[in-house]
């Protein structure tokens, strides 16, 4: 995303419940551009069968011209923690 003050970037944790029953999201977290305040803890919540939900980290100024740092998401469901890391993406300057 761009605005007058510069180039911004944002990371998002997206969860889709493909099960036929509701599940409880125990914990979620997005770790992104930590030095600029891009991290967020996601609130615990119930996710209905077939539903999709997102947890948005704040939009922050990209620290490095042309590439962001990697984004890491953590999700805890049914007592099991999953951690995924995505490499940096191109951000125009």
Buried (B, 14 or more C-beta within 10 A) or exposed (E): EEEEEEBBBBBEBEBEBEEEEEBEBBEBBBBBBEEBEBBBEBEEEEBEEEEEBEBEBBBBBBBEEEBBBBBBBBBBBEEEEEEEEEEBBEBEE
